Amino acid sequence: MASDPLTPYGNRPMVTPIVNAVNYEYLSFEVLRQITDGEIDGYTYHRDDNPTVREVEKKAARMESAEDCIVCTSGMAACTMVYFTYLRAGDHLIIFHDTYGANYKVSLILERLGVEITWLDADDANRIEGYFRGNTRMVFLETPTNPLCKIIDIAFICEKAHRIGAMVVVDNTFATPYHQNPLKLGADLVVHSATKALGGHNDLMAGAIAGLKEHYNKLWFTRQAIGTTLDAYSAFLLDRGLKTFDLRAEAMARGAETVAKFLVENSKISRVSYPGLSSHPNHTVAVRQMFRGFGNMLAFDVGENEEDAKRFIAALKTIRHAVSLGATESLICIPYLTTMLYLPPERRTSFGVKKNTVRLSVGIEPPERLEADLKQALLSLG
Ligand SMILES: Cc1ncc(COP(=O)(O)O)c(C=O)c1O
């Protein structure tokens, strides 16, 4: 019998092989039947499943203490798959304003399909019961929130939502599983833009949804139906990113803490929002639900207006002016002009974001280099 090219002489490759096959040859009609009837695990067609993708799904599930995880083409594909899998016409969705901007666009599609939507401010999270309706099926949140880094008490929301039979979905992209495991706090599903810290190198786009096996099965149905299966090469890159994830997350959190402490002392900067600062309005909740630090994301206001924020960003040398987050490089942007472009202008400033609010994703550079960069850029404000 010919040896398996992936395991010549029985040796196994050190890295997960990239299986680029779209389809697989059946060994026999009996094997075809066994696969179709679910008696054995087997690969047939890429839209259904792929071995490289499956490998990374198992790793991501372990990171979120989930029974299983489904990986897909982007963070927004993950969010959309969740909405499409669990919501139907006549259902009510509660979603927070400070979730990633593209959720607003998806909400327009959901409304067209008959889903009722209530947008909630993170500051109103404690009053969520007042927004419940008889048909509330899902609460969707991010914490720390995007972009203002507010903190929402996950256990509190889950307790209230579960009482009325609604599910809770937490986008854990900002916190990452290094600092927060929403499933352990009661959430039904965790969503990730794996494009961010899980991948970590600005070179892949992927999404992930983790939870119980029964959820995996439902979401698998959706993925297979609509074709949001990740390609094998991106899965390989994600798998490689996960190998250094803990190291990167630790370095990023230490850097963010240093930078946050530096920024609060500067007179040209105001409203520094970092959950690790004792001055953060929900610091005690962050301490309760996060661990090993508070992540790499922070938001702050620069000078007096948009022009000040632009001048400051243009003067930065180490920190790069770009969207996205969780990468090895520190990235900074003005949400009003970038990540929130999905929203109509009046909505962009309706829940606390200002035109001079900047969002900083701290990378793995030495914190003192970041501090020096911020210091010299602040001089540009006069
Ligand atoms: C918190 C969060 N969730 C979801 C997304 C969407 O992810 P993707 O760009 O991979 O579709 C983003 C993108 O920036 C994000 O920041």
The ligand as an SDF file (V2000), in Angstrom:
LIG
                    3D

 16 16  0  0  0  0  0  0  0  0999 V2000
  -14.4670   43.7620   17.7000 C   0  0  0  0  0  0  0  0  0  0  0  0
  -14.5900   43.4070   16.2460 C   0  0  0  0  0  0  0  0  0  0  0  0
  -15.4630   42.4660   15.8860 N   0  0  0  0  0  0  0  0  0  0  0  0
  -15.6080   42.1050   14.5830 C   0  0  0  0  0  0  0  0  0  0  0  0
  -14.8670   42.7240   13.5950 C   0  0  0  0  0  0  0  0  0  0  0  0
  -15.0300   42.2920   12.1750 C   0  0  0  0  0  0  0  0  0  0  0  0
  -13.9510   41.4710   11.8400 O   0  0  0  0  0  0  0  0  0  0  0  0
  -13.4320   41.2450   10.3400 P   0  0  0  0  0  0  0  0  0  0  0  0
  -12.7990   42.5160    9.9030 O   0  0  0  0  0  0  0  0  0  0  0  0
  -12.4960   40.0930   10.4880 O   0  0  0  0  0  0  0  0  0  0  0  0
  -14.6400   40.9170    9.5300 O   0  0  0  0  0  0  0  0  0  0  0  0
  -13.9450   43.7070   13.9270 C   0  0  0  0  0  0  0  0  0  0  0  0
  -13.1480   44.3690   12.8810 C   0  0  0  0  0  0  0  0  0  0  0  0
  -12.4130   45.2950   13.1190 O   0  0  0  0  0  0  0  0  0  0  0  0
  -13.7990   44.0680   15.3030 C   0  0  0  0  0  0  0  0  0  0  0  0
  -12.9520   45.0220   15.6720 O   0  0  0  0  0  0  0  0  0  0  0  0
  1  2  1  0
  2  3  1  0
  2 15  2  0
  3  4  2  0
  4  5  1  0
  5  6  1  0
  5 12  2  0
  6  7  1  0
  7  8  1  0
  8  9  2  0
  8 10  1  0
  8 11  1  0
 12 13  1  0
 12 15  1  0
 13 14  2  0
 15 16  1  0
M  END
$$$$
